Amino acid sequence: MKFIFFLMALPLLNNKCDKKNAIPACVKSRIEELKKEPRQNPAAEVNEYTFNGKRVFLFNSPCCDQFNYLYDTDCDTICAPSGGYTGKGDQKCLDFTETATHVKLVWKDER
């Protein structure tokens, strides 16, 4: 009987993991907006990281001397860890390069 209950509960457990790992709606929306714009050089991409124990998303900028912004799962701007005139971002998260863990490439514009 316990085994049957376990089998019935298994899809619910799996669904919870899928939701936890799902790309946030606001990130998807930003990606859809990028798809409507002309192709960037370098190509637009979004990478997921773990930073300070939180899930974050880094969007690269279209070109030179622009910040590459880091967003949380609600698409609130955390900082710009790179880019800008110095290449060192906005100086608000200087430890990003050393402490962040790359999780995956979420999207890259392959046009």
Residue frames as a rotation matrix with the C-alpha (Angstrom) as fourth column:
MET 1
0.566 0.825 0.000 0.00
0.825 -0.566 0.000 0.00
0.000 0.000 -1.000 0.00
LYS 2
0.423 -0.503 -0.753 2.84
0.136 -0.787 0.602 2.41
-0.896 -0.357 -0.264 0.83
PHE 3
-0.619 -0.697 0.362 4.42
0.419 0.096 0.903 1.60
-0.664 0.710 0.233 -2.50
ILE 4
-0.082 0.690 0.719 1.22
0.981 -0.070 0.179 2.48
0.174 0.720 -0.672 -4.36
PHE 5
0.803 0.348 -0.484 1.00
0.482 -0.857 0.183 5.79
-0.352 -0.380 -0.856 -2.48
PHE 6
-0.050 -0.925 -0.377 4.62
0.137 -0.380 0.915 6.49
-0.989 -0.006 0.146 -3.38
LEU 7
-0.638 -0.162 0.753 3.94
0.725 0.202 0.658 5.81
-0.258 0.966 -0.011 -7.05
MET 8
0.375 0.860 0.346 0.93
0.907 -0.417 0.055 8.12
0.191 0.293 -0.937 -6.96
ALA 9
0.782 -0.098 -0.615 2.93
0.262 -0.845 0.467 10.91
-0.566 -0.526 -0.635 -5.28
LEU 10
-0.124 -0.948 0.294 5.92
0.721 0.117 0.683 10.63
-0.682 0.296 0.668 -7.61
PRO 11
-0.065 0.104 0.992 4.48
0.897 -0.430 0.104 12.85
0.438 0.897 -0.066 -10.39
LEU 12
0.904 0.420 0.080 3.72
0.331 -0.806 0.491 15.55
0.271 -0.417 -0.868 -7.83
LEU 13
0.514 -0.801 -0.307 7.29
0.316 -0.156 0.936 15.52
-0.798 -0.578 0.173 -6.60
ASN 14
-0.313 -0.622 0.718 8.61
0.893 0.064 0.446 15.69
-0.323 0.780 0.535 -10.14
ASN 15
0.384 0.562 0.733 6.29
0.756 -0.647 0.100 18.59
0.530 0.516 -0.673 -10.95
LYS 16
0.926 -0.079 -0.370 7.66
0.224 -0.673 0.704 20.57
-0.305 -0.735 -0.606 -8.01
CYS 17
-0.017 -0.999 0.028 11.21
0.499 0.015 0.867 20.14
-0.867 0.029 0.498 -9.31
ASP 18
-0.205 0.005 0.979 10.14
0.969 -0.137 0.204 21.23
0.135 0.991 0.023 -12.79
LYS 19
0.782 0.551 0.292 8.60
0.496 -0.833 0.244 24.41
0.378 -0.046 -0.925 -11.39
LYS 20
0.683 -0.595 -0.425 11.70
0.229 -0.377 0.897 25.14
-0.694 -0.710 -0.121 -9.35
ASN 21
-0.347 -0.906 0.244 13.90
0.472 0.056 0.880 24.83
-0.810 0.421 0.408 -12.44
ALA 22
0.366 0.565 0.739 11.50
0.926 -0.146 -0.347 26.51
-0.088 0.812 -0.577 -14.86
ILE 23
-0.733 -0.568 0.374 12.63
0.625 -0.779 0.043 29.73
0.267 0.266 0.926 -16.47
PRO 24
-0.435 0.586 -0.684 10.77
0.456 -0.511 -0.728 32.63
-0.776 -0.629 -0.045 -14.81
ALA 25
0.404 0.734 0.546 8.04
0.865 -0.113 -0.488 34.24
-0.297 0.669 -0.681 -16.91
CYS 26
0.827 -0.095 -0.555 9.75
-0.116 -0.993 -0.002 37.64
-0.551 0.066 -0.832 -16.82
VAL 27
-0.284 -0.959 0.015 12.98
-0.284 0.099 0.954 36.14
-0.916 0.266 -0.301 -18.20
LYS 28
-0.322 0.266 0.909 11.01
0.793 0.601 0.105 34.43
-0.518 0.754 -0.404 -20.97
SER 29
0.743 0.668 -0.051 9.33
0.562 -0.663 -0.494 37.74
-0.364 0.338 -0.868 -21.74
ARG 30
0.427 -0.675 -0.602 12.67
-0.438 -0.737 0.515 39.55
-0.791 0.044 -0.610 -22.00
ILE 31
-0.569 -0.610 0.551 13.94
0.146 0.585 0.798 36.82
-0.809 0.534 -0.244 -24.34
GLU 32
0.128 0.713 0.690 10.85
0.918 0.177 -0.354 37.23
-0.375 0.678 -0.632 -26.53
GLU 33
0.854 0.130 -0.503 11.56
0.036 -0.981 -0.193 40.97
-0.519 0.147 -0.842 -26.73
LEU 34
-0.110 -0.975 -0.193 15.15
-0.408 -0.133 0.903 40.27
-0.906 0.178 -0.383 -27.78
LYS 35
-0.412 0.009 0.911 13.89
0.620 0.736 0.273 37.99
-0.668 0.677 -0.309 -30.55
LYS 36
0.630 0.743 0.228 11.90
0.703 -0.420 -0.574 40.90
-0.331 0.522 -0.786 -32.00
GLU 37
0.642 -0.482 -0.596 14.97
-0.368 -0.876 0.313 43.15
-0.673 0.019 -0.739 -32.19
PRO 38
0.687 -0.502 -0.526 17.69
-0.519 0.167 -0.838 42.97
0.508 0.849 -0.146 -34.85
ARG 39
0.739 -0.480 -0.474 20.41
0.580 0.810 0.084 40.42
0.344 -0.336 0.877 -34.12
GLN 40
0.878 -0.477 0.021 23.06
-0.385 -0.681 0.624 41.74
-0.283 -0.556 -0.782 -31.76
ASN 41
0.567 -0.795 -0.217 26.80
0.334 0.462 -0.822 41.43
0.753 0.393 0.527 -32.25
PRO 42
-0.953 -0.264 -0.148 27.86
-0.271 0.962 0.031 39.62
0.134 0.070 -0.988 -30.19
ALA 43
-0.345 0.866 -0.361 24.76
0.071 0.408 0.910 37.44
0.936 0.288 -0.203 -30.26
ALA 44
-0.025 0.449 0.893 22.33
-0.909 -0.383 0.167 38.01
0.417 -0.808 0.417 -27.40
GLU 45
-0.230 0.012 -0.973 22.40
0.186 0.982 -0.032 35.34
0.955 -0.188 -0.228 -24.73
VAL 46
0.380 0.408 0.830 21.04
-0.806 -0.295 0.513 34.67
0.454 -0.864 0.217 -21.28
ASN 47
-0.360 -0.561 -0.745 22.93
0.007 0.797 -0.604 32.58
0.933 -0.223 -0.283 -18.74
GLU 48
0.790 0.598 0.133 21.71
-0.194 0.038 0.980 31.25
0.581 -0.801 0.146 -15.43
TYR 49
-0.419 -0.907 -0.045 23.98
-0.114 0.102 -0.988 31.41
0.901 -0.409 -0.146 -12.39
THR 50
0.639 0.411 -0.650 23.81
0.665 0.130 0.735 30.82
0.386 -0.903 -0.190 -8.68
PHE 51
-0.364 -0.715 0.597 25.06
0.249 -0.692 -0.678 33.93
0.897 -0.098 0.430 -6.89
ASN 52
-0.777 -0.002 0.630 24.94
-0.571 -0.422 -0.704 34.54
0.267 -0.907 0.327 -3.14
GLY 53
-0.864 0.382 0.327 22.75
0.107 0.775 -0.623 31.45
-0.492 -0.504 -0.710 -2.80
LYS 54
0.112 0.953 -0.281 20.16
-0.186 -0.258 -0.948 32.74
-0.976 0.159 0.149 -5.27
ARG 55
-0.044 0.026 0.999 19.17
0.885 0.465 0.026 31.91
-0.464 0.885 -0.044 -8.81
VAL 56
0.144 -0.001 -0.990 20.10
-0.154 -0.988 -0.022 34.78
-0.977 0.156 -0.143 -11.17
PHE 57
0.527 0.109 0.843 20.17
0.775 0.345 -0.529 35.50
-0.348 0.932 0.097 -14.91
LEU 58
-0.221 -0.707 -0.672 22.87
0.110 -0.702 0.703 37.39
-0.969 0.081 0.233 -16.80
PHE 59
0.785 0.458 0.418 21.86
0.511 -0.096 -0.854 39.14
-0.351 0.884 -0.309 -20.04
ASN 60
-0.351 -0.936 0.020 24.72
0.773 -0.277 0.570 40.23
-0.528 0.215 0.821 -22.27
SER 61
0.224 0.365 -0.904 24.62
-0.079 -0.917 -0.390 43.65
-0.971 0.159 -0.177 -23.93
PRO 62
0.924 0.275 0.265 24.51
0.221 0.182 -0.958 44.26
-0.312 0.944 0.108 -27.65
CYS 63
0.544 -0.763 0.350 27.94
0.440 -0.096 -0.893 45.80
0.715 0.640 0.283 -27.94
CYS 64
-0.311 -0.947 -0.081 30.78
0.655 -0.152 -0.740 47.72
0.688 -0.284 0.668 -26.54
ASP 65
-0.915 -0.302 0.268 30.86
0.051 -0.744 -0.666 49.77
0.401 -0.595 0.696 -23.37
GLN 66
0.030 0.956 0.293 27.40
-0.692 -0.192 0.696 48.72
0.721 -0.224 0.656 -22.20
PHE 67
-0.468 -0.159 0.869 26.69
-0.845 0.369 -0.387 46.96
-0.260 -0.916 -0.307 -18.93
ASN 68
-0.481 0.343 -0.807 25.77
-0.115 0.888 0.446 43.27
0.869 0.307 -0.387 -18.83
TYR 69
-0.228 0.490 0.841 22.92
-0.908 -0.419 -0.003 43.19
0.351 -0.765 0.540 -16.33
LEU 70
-0.886 -0.038 -0.463 22.22
0.149 0.921 -0.361 40.53
0.440 -0.388 -0.810 -13.73
TYR 71
-0.213 0.911 0.354 18.59
-0.775 -0.378 0.506 39.93
0.594 -0.167 0.787 -12.73
ASP 72
-0.778 0.092 0.622 16.89
-0.430 0.644 -0.633 37.90
-0.459 -0.759 -0.461 -10.01
THR 73
-0.820 0.466 0.333 13.94
0.555 0.791 0.258 35.57
-0.143 0.397 -0.907 -10.66
ASP 74
0.257 0.910 -0.325 11.55
0.707 -0.406 -0.579 38.55
-0.659 -0.081 -0.748 -10.54
CYS 75
0.198 -0.334 0.922 13.68
0.894 -0.325 -0.310 40.43
0.403 0.885 0.234 -13.11
ASP 76
0.988 -0.058 -0.145 14.76
0.024 -0.861 0.507 43.00
-0.154 -0.505 -0.849 -10.57
THR 77
0.520 -0.852 0.068 18.21
-0.067 -0.120 -0.991 44.32
0.852 0.510 -0.119 -11.46
ILE 78
0.800 -0.364 -0.476 20.87
0.588 0.321 0.743 43.17
-0.117 -0.874 0.471 -9.01
CYS 79
0.251 -0.792 -0.557 23.93
-0.163 -0.602 0.782 44.71
-0.954 -0.105 -0.280 -10.64
ALA 80
0.931 -0.161 -0.327 26.04
-0.312 0.107 -0.944 44.75
0.187 0.981 0.050 -13.78
PRO 81
0.718 -0.661 0.218 29.00
0.141 0.445 0.884 42.46
-0.681 -0.604 0.413 -13.08
SER 82
-0.344 -0.845 0.409 30.70
0.665 0.087 0.741 43.20
-0.662 0.527 0.532 -16.40
GLY 83
0.196 0.347 0.917 30.68
0.932 -0.356 -0.064 45.55
0.304 0.868 -0.393 -19.35
GLY 84
0.903 0.128 -0.409 30.83
0.252 -0.930 0.266 49.33
-0.347 -0.344 -0.873 -19.38
TYR 85
0.789 -0.611 -0.064 33.87
-0.501 -0.580 -0.643 51.45
0.355 0.539 -0.763 -20.22
THR 86
-0.041 -0.858 0.512 36.13
-0.991 0.101 0.090 49.58
-0.129 -0.503 -0.855 -17.82
GLY 87
-0.207 0.051 -0.977 34.71
-0.430 0.892 0.138 46.12
0.879 0.449 -0.163 -18.51
LYS 88
-0.917 -0.228 -0.328 34.17
0.189 0.475 -0.860 45.74
0.351 -0.850 -0.392 -14.76
GLY 89
-0.130 0.977 -0.168 30.48
0.825 0.200 0.528 46.62
0.550 -0.070 -0.832 -14.71
ASP 90
0.409 0.445 0.797 28.87
-0.014 -0.870 0.492 48.99
0.912 -0.212 -0.350 -12.24
GLN 91
-0.585 -0.797 0.150 31.10
-0.225 -0.018 -0.974 47.89
0.779 -0.603 -0.169 -9.32
LYS 92
0.033 0.694 0.719 28.07
-0.964 -0.167 0.206 46.73
0.263 -0.700 0.664 -7.27
CYS 93
0.893 0.190 0.407 28.90
-0.316 0.910 0.267 43.02
-0.320 -0.368 0.873 -7.30
LEU 94
0.261 -0.914 -0.312 32.66
-0.960 -0.213 -0.181 42.82
0.099 0.347 -0.933 -7.59
ASP 95
-0.477 -0.471 0.742 32.72
-0.639 0.765 0.075 39.23
-0.603 -0.439 -0.666 -6.34
PHE 96
0.577 0.810 -0.102 30.41
-0.660 0.389 -0.643 37.86
-0.482 0.439 0.759 -9.07
THR 97
0.412 -0.462 -0.786 33.18
-0.718 0.366 -0.592 36.43
0.561 0.808 -0.181 -11.25
GLU 98
-0.635 -0.770 0.056 34.84
-0.613 0.459 -0.643 34.69
0.469 -0.442 -0.764 -8.31
THR 99
-0.795 0.294 0.531 31.79
-0.395 0.413 -0.820 33.43
-0.461 -0.862 -0.213 -6.45
ALA 100
0.207 0.936 -0.286 29.01
-0.884 0.053 -0.465 32.83
-0.420 0.349 0.838 -8.99
THR 101
-0.598 -0.288 0.748 28.44
-0.013 0.937 0.350 29.33
-0.801 0.200 -0.564 -10.33
HIS 102
-0.562 0.379 -0.736 27.35
-0.827 -0.228 0.514 28.97
0.027 0.897 0.441 -13.94
VAL 103
-0.140 0.622 0.771 24.28
-0.319 0.708 -0.630 26.73
-0.937 -0.334 0.100 -14.12
LYS 104
-0.141 0.121 0.983 23.41
0.799 0.600 0.040 26.77
-0.584 0.791 -0.181 -17.83
LEU 105
-0.988 -0.005 -0.156 22.98
-0.104 -0.725 0.681 28.71
-0.117 0.688 0.716 -21.01
VAL 106
-0.282 0.959 0.040 19.28
0.129 0.079 -0.988 29.56
-0.951 -0.273 -0.146 -21.03
TRP 107
0.744 0.539 0.394 19.09
0.496 -0.051 -0.867 31.03
-0.447 0.841 -0.306 -24.52
LYS 108
-0.435 -0.816 -0.382 21.34
0.160 -0.488 0.858 32.26
-0.886 0.312 0.342 -27.31
ASP 109
0.560 0.603 -0.569 20.23
-0.409 -0.396 -0.822 34.07
-0.721 0.693 0.025 -30.46
GLU 110
-0.222 -0.643 0.733 21.29
0.308 0.667 0.678 31.70
-0.925 0.376 0.050 -33.22
ARG 111
0.821 0.571 0.025 19.90
0.216 -0.269 -0.939 33.78
-0.529 0.776 -0.343 -36.09
